[in-house]
Amino acid sequence: MISLVENESHYGDVVEQIILKSRYRLDIATATLKALTIVNNRKGETIVKCLARKADEGLQIRILHASVPSEWFIKLAKKENLKNKGNLILRRCPRVHQKSIIGDGRLLYIGSANLTGAGIGAKSPRNRNFELGFVTDEIRFIDRADSLFELIWCGDMCVNCGRKKICPSPLEEFRF
């Protein structure tokens, strides 16, 4: 299965079907990391609170991101005590520009949407970005995306990186 994801359908196809339904492992790559609102059981919840709750339930969460998280994200991360959740790890690499989400090694999103309200969040169609991507369960695509994520996550891509001067610390881990 390969399905096209356009604009506001990102919320249902990516947040509801991948992020909220992942039970074992969730790998997210995004250039921009902001606190966004999701709807969980008909009430609003920040993505930070959702990820903290899912980590408490045992979900292994890894987030690769390029820029410093937004102030709001950092504030909420401190409130949710993310630094003490050993199975929720954020690493920063300034070269990460890909947007991918892999849920339980069974579903993959690749597209233009960052982990922001205007990207995959619950913003209204009038206030969100124009986004395009696809979701697939085809293992050949999942394996390739997972391999690239692992190469970046483990630092294998740092060896020959030509941007070391702008890298504050290779794969800097955020501890809020």
MOVEN-V81868 format. One record per residue. N is the residue number from 1. PHI is phi as a letter, one per 40 degrees, with the letter a starting at -180 (none if undefined). PSI is psi in radians with two decimals (* if undefined). Layout:
BEGIN
n=N phi=PHI psi=PSI
n=N phi=PHI psi=PSI
END
This chain:
BEGIN
n=1 phi=none psi=2.31
n=2 phi=b psi=2.18
n=3 phi=b psi=2.42
n=4 phi=c psi=2.42
n=5 phi=b psi=2.12
n=6 phi=b psi=2.37
n=7 phi=f psi=-2.10
n=8 phi=c psi=-0.26
n=9 phi=c psi=-0.19
n=10 phi=d psi=-0.68
n=11 phi=c psi=-0.91
n=12 phi=c psi=-0.78
n=13 phi=c psi=-0.54
n=14 phi=b psi=-0.97
n=15 phi=c psi=-0.98
n=16 phi=c psi=-0.69
n=17 phi=c psi=-0.44
n=18 phi=b psi=-1.06
n=19 phi=c psi=-0.91
n=20 phi=c psi=-0.45
n=21 phi=c psi=-0.11
n=22 phi=c psi=2.39
n=23 phi=b psi=-0.41
n=24 phi=b psi=-0.86
n=25 phi=a psi=2.42
n=26 phi=b psi=2.05
n=27 phi=b psi=2.16
n=28 phi=b psi=2.28
n=29 phi=b psi=2.25
n=30 phi=a psi=2.55
n=31 phi=c psi=-0.72
n=32 phi=b psi=2.37
n=33 phi=b psi=1.92
n=34 phi=b psi=2.73
n=35 phi=c psi=2.16
n=36 phi=b psi=2.81
n=37 phi=c psi=2.38
n=38 phi=b psi=2.86
n=39 phi=b psi=2.13
n=40 phi=b psi=2.05
n=41 phi=f psi=0.78
n=42 phi=g psi=0.22
n=43 phi=b psi=2.66
n=44 phi=c psi=2.46
n=45 phi=a psi=2.44
n=46 phi=c psi=2.69
n=47 phi=c psi=-0.56
n=48 phi=c psi=-0.83
n=49 phi=c psi=-0.72
n=50 phi=c psi=-0.83
n=51 phi=c psi=-0.67
n=52 phi=c psi=-0.78
n=53 phi=c psi=-0.79
n=54 phi=c psi=-0.59
n=55 phi=c psi=-0.72
n=56 phi=c psi=-0.50
n=57 phi=c psi=-0.06
n=58 phi=h psi=-0.01
n=59 phi=c psi=2.28
n=60 phi=c psi=2.08
n=61 phi=b psi=2.22
n=62 phi=b psi=2.27
n=63 phi=b psi=2.11
n=64 phi=c psi=2.28
n=65 phi=a psi=2.76
n=66 phi=c psi=-0.69
n=67 phi=b psi=2.91
n=68 phi=c psi=2.34
n=69 phi=d psi=2.74
n=70 phi=c psi=2.75
n=71 phi=d psi=-0.70
n=72 phi=c psi=-0.75
n=73 phi=c psi=-0.81
n=74 phi=c psi=-0.77
n=75 phi=d psi=-0.82
n=76 phi=c psi=-0.62
n=77 phi=c psi=-0.69
n=78 phi=c psi=-0.74
n=79 phi=c psi=-0.69
n=80 phi=c psi=-0.01
n=81 phi=f psi=0.80
n=82 phi=c psi=-0.49
n=83 phi=c psi=-0.38
n=84 phi=c psi=0.21
n=85 phi=b psi=1.67
n=86 phi=c psi=-0.37
n=87 phi=b psi=0.29
n=88 phi=b psi=1.83
n=89 phi=b psi=2.34
n=90 phi=b psi=2.26
n=91 phi=b psi=2.46
n=92 phi=b psi=2.30
n=93 phi=b psi=2.06
n=94 phi=d psi=-0.29
n=95 phi=c psi=-0.19
n=96 phi=c psi=2.02
n=97 phi=b psi=-0.18
n=98 phi=c psi=2.66
n=99 phi=b psi=1.88
n=100 phi=a psi=2.60
n=101 phi=b psi=2.19
n=102 phi=b psi=2.12
n=103 phi=b psi=2.04
n=104 phi=f psi=0.37
n=105 phi=g psi=0.27
n=106 phi=b psi=-0.38
n=107 phi=b psi=2.46
n=108 phi=b psi=2.30
n=109 phi=b psi=2.31
n=110 phi=b psi=2.26
n=111 phi=a psi=-2.78
n=112 phi=c psi=-0.25
n=113 phi=c psi=2.21
n=114 phi=c psi=2.97
n=115 phi=c psi=1.27
n=116 phi=b psi=2.88
n=117 phi=c psi=-0.71
n=118 phi=c psi=-0.29
n=119 phi=c psi=-1.34
n=120 phi=b psi=-0.03
n=121 phi=c psi=-3.02
n=122 phi=c psi=0.54
n=123 phi=c psi=2.73
n=124 phi=c psi=2.70
n=125 phi=d psi=-0.48
n=126 phi=c psi=-0.32
n=127 phi=b psi=0.09
n=128 phi=b psi=2.92
n=129 phi=c psi=2.78
n=130 phi=c psi=2.03
n=131 phi=b psi=2.71
n=132 phi=a psi=2.44
n=133 phi=a psi=-2.91
n=134 phi=a psi=2.72
n=135 phi=b psi=2.42
n=136 phi=a psi=2.72
n=137 phi=b psi=0.17
n=138 phi=c psi=2.11
n=139 phi=c psi=-0.56
n=140 phi=c psi=-0.63
n=141 phi=c psi=-0.70
n=142 phi=c psi=-0.79
n=143 phi=c psi=-0.74
n=144 phi=c psi=-0.79
n=145 phi=c psi=-0.70
n=146 phi=c psi=-0.69
n=147 phi=c psi=-0.78
n=148 phi=c psi=-0.76
n=149 phi=d psi=-0.82
n=150 phi=c psi=-0.72
n=151 phi=c psi=-0.72
n=152 phi=c psi=-0.86
n=153 phi=d psi=-0.73
n=154 phi=c psi=-0.10
n=155 phi=g psi=0.08
n=156 phi=c psi=-0.50
n=157 phi=c psi=-0.27
n=158 phi=c psi=-0.47
n=159 phi=d psi=-0.86
n=160 phi=b psi=0.39
n=161 phi=c psi=2.33
n=162 phi=c psi=0.15
n=163 phi=b psi=0.44
n=164 phi=d psi=-0.46
n=165 phi=c psi=-0.47
n=166 phi=c psi=-0.02
n=167 phi=c psi=1.97
n=168 phi=c psi=-0.62
n=169 phi=a psi=2.19
n=170 phi=d psi=2.18
n=171 phi=f psi=0.91
n=172 phi=d psi=2.23
n=173 phi=c psi=2.28
n=174 phi=c psi=2.21
n=175 phi=b psi=1.74
n=176 phi=c psi=*
END
